[in-house]
Amino acid sequence: MAKKTFESALVRLEQISEELEDGNLSLETSLKKFDEGIKLAEFCNGKLSEARTKVEILMEKSGRIEAVPFGDQENDD
């Protein structure tokens, strides 16, 4: 089985969302899709948390981590 990536999980989550929005699924199938979607969302959230941690480490200044929101970086231009 191929290793699950953030991108593949996100694509599948979008597919599930569209299938559920169409409303053409039985209740049982909808619940299975919903459960799969929840698991994919948790996986994606975990990957985003890992990425956020890595970014904060890379932004380490003066021996301590200073978390800076994405839009608040100073431009050196």
Contact map, one row per residue, 1 for C-alpha under 8 A:
11100000000000000000000000000000000000000000000000000000000000000000000000000
11110000000000000000000000000000000000000000000000000000000000000000000000000
11111000000000000000000000000000000000000000000000000000000000000000000000000
01111101100000000000000000000000000000000000000000000000000000000000000000000
00111111100000000000000000000000000000000000000000000000000000000000000000000
00011111110000000000000000000000000000000011001000000000000000000000000000000
00001111111000000000000000000000000000000000000000000000000000000000000000000
00011111111100000000000000000000000000000000000000000000000000000000000000000
00011111111110000000000000000000000000011011000000000000000000000000000000000
00000111111111000000000000000000000000011001000000000000000000000000000000000
00000011111111100000000000000000000000000000000000000000000000000000000000000
00000001111111110000000000000000000000010000000000000000000000000000000000000
00000000111111111000000000000000000010011000000000000000000000000000000000000
00000000011111111100000000000000000000000000000000000000000000000000000000000
00000000001111111110000000000000000000000000000000000000000000000000000000000
00000000000111111111000000000000110010000000000000000000000000000000000000000
00000000000011111111100000000000000010000000000000000000000000000000000000000
00000000000001111111110000000000000000000000000000000000000000000000000000000
00000000000000111111111110000000000000000000000000000000000000000000000000000
00000000000000011111111110000100110000000000000000000000000000000000000000000
00000000000000001111111000000000000000000000000000000000000000000000000000000
00000000000000000111111110000000000000000000000000000000000000000000000000000
00000000000000000011111110000000000000000000000000000000000000000000000000000
00000000000000000011011111000000000000000000000000000000000000000000000000000
00000000000000000011011111101100000000000000000000000000000000000000000000000
00000000000000000000000111111100000000000000000000000000000000000000000000000
00000000000000000000000011111110000000000000000000000000000000000000000000000
00000000000000000000000001111111000000000000000000000000000000000000000000000
00000000000000000000000011111111100000000000000000000000000000000000000000000
00000000000000000001000011111111110000000000000000000000000000000000000000000
00000000000000000000000000111111111000000000000000000000000000000000000000000
00000000000000000000000000011111111100000000000000000000000000000000000000000
00000000000000010001000000001111111110000000000000000000000000000000000000000
00000000000000010001000000000111111111000000000000000000000000000000000000000
00000000000000000000000000000011111111100000000000000000000000000000000000000
00000000000000000000000000000001111111110000000000000000000000000000000000000
00000000000010011000000000000000111111111000000000000000000000000000000000000
00000000000000000000000000000000011111111100000000000000000000000000000000000
00000000000000000000000000000000001111111110000000000000000000000000000000000
00000000110110000000000000000000000111111111000000000000000000000000000000000
00000000110010000000000000000000000011111111100000000000000000000000000000000
00000000000000000000000000000000000001111111110000000000000000000000000000000
00000100100000000000000000000000000000111111111000000000000000000000000000000
00000100110000000000000000000000000000011111111100000000000000000000000000000
00000000000000000000000000000000000000001111111110000000000000000000000000000
00000000000000000000000000000000000000000111111111000000000000000000000000000
00000100000000000000000000000000000000000011111111100000000000000000000000000
00000000000000000000000000000000000000000001111111110000000000000000000000000
00000000000000000000000000000000000000000000111111111000000000000000000000000
00000000000000000000000000000000000000000000011111111100000000000000000000000
00000000000000000000000000000000000000000000001111111110000000000000000000000
00000000000000000000000000000000000000000000000111111111000000000000000000000
00000000000000000000000000000000000000000000000011111111100000000000000000000
00000000000000000000000000000000000000000000000001111111110000000000000000000
00000000000000000000000000000000000000000000000000111111111000000000000000000
00000000000000000000000000000000000000000000000000011111111100001111000000000
00000000000000000000000000000000000000000000000000001111111100001000000000000
00000000000000000000000000000000000000000000000000000111111100000000000000000
00000000000000000000000000000000000000000000000000000011111110001110000000000
00000000000000000000000000000000000000000000000000000001111111111100000000000
00000000000000000000000000000000000000000000000000000000001111111100000000000
00000000000000000000000000000000000000000000000000000000000111110000000000000
00000000000000000000000000000000000000000000000000000000000111111000000000000
00000000000000000000000000000000000000000000000000000000000111111100000000000
00000000000000000000000000000000000000000000000000000001101110111110000000000
00000000000000000000000000000000000000000000000000000001001110011111000000000
00000000000000000000000000000000000000000000000000000001001000001111100000000
00000000000000000000000000000000000000000000000000000001000000000111110110000
00000000000000000000000000000000000000000000000000000000000000000011111110000
00000000000000000000000000000000000000000000000000000000000000000001111110000
00000000000000000000000000000000000000000000000000000000000000000000111110000
00000000000000000000000000000000000000000000000000000000000000000001111111000
00000000000000000000000000000000000000000000000000000000000000000001111111100
00000000000000000000000000000000000000000000000000000000000000000000000111110
00000000000000000000000000000000000000000000000000000000000000000000000011111
00000000000000000000000000000000000000000000000000000000000000000000000001111
00000000000000000000000000000000000000000000000000000000000000000000000000111
